[in-house]
Amino acid sequence: MKVFPTLQIENGLTVPFIGEPPAQTSPVDMVEQLLDLGCTHVTFIDRDAAVGKGNNRELILKLAHRFVKSAGKVCIQVGGGIRSSDMAQLYLDHGITWILVNAILQRSPIMTEQLVARFQSRLTATLPAFHGQFRESGGGARPDVTLEQAAQRIRDLGIRRALFIDIPGEAGQEPDFQSARRIAEIAKIPLLMSGTVATEEHVHIASSIPGLQGVLLDAWNVAGNPQLVLHSTQPCA
């Protein structure tokens, strides 16, 4: 089970999936902590770009370069506001391993076809859900699309990797592993999970679900737990 320390970046600062961060650690300092621990996996989410209110692109590229330079063979994921082939290519050109894409897969068939044609082996399709109900990338309800239908859509497109985002409604919410299991059964591709996964116990439960191969946790949750760090130093694959 791979663990991806995750930095969600908003207005140049690292913010948690939900609630308040334990301290105002800058993204640069957090990356340095992860590198000092030997982490080879990391995820950067541009929250501003995801909602169309600016972006943190230059900062993320700077952080990615630092990670590549110091950690050698790494596995870097980037998501948030990637809505064009050119943007996907920009990140890949700067050493990013996986591109996380979401709303574009449901809304724009033409752009979806372009992304899949050019980057099929490097795409991770995200599936946001709240209490098992599929959501837009910004959190809006999609009553016309079930989570199962979205998972089937990913499979039909030939995308080879997916991320189930279990949107938390409150701090301490237990992960929806039942939905993760359903997605893995339908999509039949390697699956990651994020959002409500936060503890070593959650990671242990996740490891028992067939097809669920990795989880995304807030970076400081990983940095403060030696066992989680061990799951963040495995070879990239």
C-alpha positions in Angstrom: 0.0 0.0 0.0 1.6 3.2 -1.2 1.1 6.5 0.8 1.3 9.8 -1.0 1.9 12.8 1.3 -0.3 15.4 -0.2 0.1 19.2 -0.3 -3.1 21.0 -1.2 -2.0 24.5 -2.1 -4.2 27.5 -1.8 -3.0 31.1 -2.1 0.6 29.8 -1.9 -0.1 28.0 1.4 -0.5 24.3 2.4 -4.1 23.6 3.5 -5.6 20.4 4.9 -8.4 18.3 3.3 -10.7 19.6 6.0 -10.3 21.8 9.2 -7.3 23.8 10.3 -3.7 22.8 9.8 -1.7 22.1 12.9 0.7 24.9 11.9 1.2 27.3 9.1 4.0 25.3 7.4 4.9 26.7 4.0 4.9 24.3 1.0 8.6 24.7 0.6 9.3 23.8 4.2 6.9 20.8 4.1 8.7 19.4 1.0 12.0 19.7 2.8 10.6 17.8 5.7 9.4 15.0 3.4 12.8 14.9 1.6 14.6 14.7 4.9 12.4 11.7 5.8 13.3 9.9 2.5 9.9 10.2 0.9 9.8 9.4 -2.8 6.0 9.9 -3.3 4.2 13.2 -3.2 1.0 14.8 -4.5 0.4 18.5 -5.2 -3.2 19.8 -5.6 -3.7 23.3 -6.9 -7.0 24.2 -5.1 -7.2 27.7 -6.6 -6.9 26.3 -10.2 -9.5 23.7 -9.4 -12.1 26.3 -8.7 -10.9 28.7 -11.4 -9.6 31.4 -9.1 -6.0 31.8 -10.1 -3.4 29.1 -9.8 -0.2 28.0 -7.9 1.4 26.6 -11.0 4.9 28.2 -10.7 5.1 27.2 -7.0 4.1 23.6 -7.8 6.7 23.3 -10.5 9.3 24.7 -8.2 8.4 22.1 -5.5 8.4 19.3 -8.1 11.8 20.3 -9.3 13.1 20.2 -5.8 11.7 16.8 -5.2 13.1 15.4 -8.4 16.5 16.9 -7.8 16.8 15.5 -4.3 14.9 12.2 -4.3 16.0 10.7 -7.6 13.4 8.3 -8.9 10.2 9.8 -7.6 6.4 9.5 -8.1 4.8 12.9 -8.3 1.1 13.5 -8.9 -0.4 16.9 -9.7 -4.1 17.8 -9.9 -6.3 20.8 -9.9 -7.5 22.8 -12.9 -5.8 20.7 -15.6 -8.3 21.2 -18.4 -6.2 21.1 -21.5 -3.6 18.9 -23.3 -1.1 21.8 -23.2 -1.4 22.1 -19.4 -1.0 18.3 -19.0 2.1 18.4 -21.2 3.6 21.3 -19.3 3.5 19.3 -16.0 4.8 16.1 -17.7 7.7 18.1 -19.2 8.7 19.1 -15.7 9.0 15.6 -14.3 5.5 15.0 -13.1 4.6 11.2 -13.1 0.8 11.3 -13.0 -1.8 13.9 -14.0 -5.0 14.0 -12.0 -8.0 15.0 -14.1 -11.7 15.1 -13.2 -14.5 17.3 -14.5 -13.2 17.4 -18.1 -13.8 13.6 -18.3 -17.5 14.1 -17.7 -18.2 17.4 -19.5 -16.1 17.7 -22.6 -16.0 14.6 -24.8 -13.6 16.2 -27.3 -11.1 17.3 -24.7 -11.4 13.9 -23.0 -10.6 12.1 -26.3 -7.5 14.4 -26.7 -6.2 13.8 -23.2 -6.7 10.0 -23.4 -5.1 9.8 -26.9 -2.0 11.8 -25.8 -1.6 10.8 -22.2 -3.5 7.5 -21.6 -0.7 5.9 -19.6 -0.1 9.0 -17.5 -3.7 10.0 -16.6 -5.4 9.3 -13.3 -9.1 9.9 -13.4 -10.6 11.3 -10.2 -14.0 10.4 -8.8 -15.2 12.8 -6.1 -18.0 11.6 -4.0 -19.9 12.7 -0.8 -21.5 10.0 1.2 -21.2 7.7 -1.8 -22.8 10.2 -4.3 -20.8 11.4 -7.3 -19.9 15.1 -7.2 -18.4 17.7 -9.6 -14.7 18.6 -9.0 -15.9 21.7 -7.1 -18.2 19.6 -4.9 -21.5 20.3 -6.7 -24.0 17.5 -6.9 -24.4 15.4 -10.0 -27.7 13.5 -9.6 -27.6 12.5 -13.2 -24.3 10.5 -12.7 -23.9 7.7 -10.2 -20.6 6.8 -8.8 -20.9 3.4 -10.5 -21.6 5.1 -13.8 -18.6 7.3 -13.4 -16.4 4.3 -12.6 -17.7 2.5 -15.7 -17.0 5.6 -17.8 -13.4 5.6 -16.8 -13.1 1.9 -17.7 -14.7 2.5 -21.1 -12.3 5.3 -21.9 -9.3 3.0 -21.3 -7.8 5.1 -18.5 -5.5 2.9 -16.5 -5.7 4.5 -13.0 -8.3 6.2 -10.8 -8.5 8.2 -7.6 -11.6 8.0 -5.4 -11.9 11.3 -3.5 -14.1 10.7 -0.5 -15.1 14.3 0.3 -15.2 14.7 4.1 -18.1 16.5 5.6 -16.4 17.0 9.0 -13.1 16.3 10.7 -12.7 12.8 11.9 -15.2 11.3 9.4 -14.6 7.6 8.8 -13.6 6.7 5.2 -16.2 5.2 2.9 -14.4 2.0 2.1 -17.6 0.4 0.8 -17.7 2.8 -2.1 -14.0 2.3 -2.7 -14.6 -1.4 -3.0 -17.4 -0.9 -5.5 -15.3 1.4 -7.7 -12.4 -1.0 -7.7 -14.8 -3.9 -8.7 -16.3 -1.9 -11.6 -13.3 0.0 -12.9 -10.9 -3.0 -12.6 -7.8 -0.7 -12.7 -5.4 0.4 -9.9 -7.3 2.7 -7.5 -6.1 5.3 -5.0 -8.2 7.0 -2.3 -8.1 10.4 -0.6 -10.2 12.8 1.5 -11.2 11.0 4.7 -8.1 8.7 4.9 -6.0 10.1 7.7 -4.6 7.5 10.1 -2.3 4.5 10.2 -5.4 2.4 11.0 -7.2 3.7 7.8 -4.2 2.8 5.7 -4.3 -0.8 7.2 -7.9 -1.2 6.3 -7.4 0.2 2.8 -4.6 -2.3 2.2 -7.2 -5.1 2.6 -9.4 -3.9 -0.3 -8.6 -5.6 -3.6 -7.5 -3.1 -6.2 -6.9 -0.3 -3.8 -3.2 0.3 -4.2 -2.6 3.7 -2.5 -3.9 6.5 -0.4 -3.3 10.3 -0.2 -2.9 11.8 3.2 -2.2 15.3 4.4 1.6 15.7 4.3 1.9 16.6 8.0 0.0 13.4 9.0 2.6 11.4 7.1 5.6 13.4 8.4 4.6 12.8 12.0 4.2 9.0 11.7 7.3 6.8 11.0 5.1 3.9 9.8 3.3 6.0 7.2 6.7 7.4 6.1 7.8 3.8 5.3 4.8 3.5 2.9 6.0 6.7 1.2 9.5 5.5 0.4 8.6 2.5 -1.9 9.8 2.4 -5.5 7.6 4.4 -7.9 5.5 2.1 -10.1 
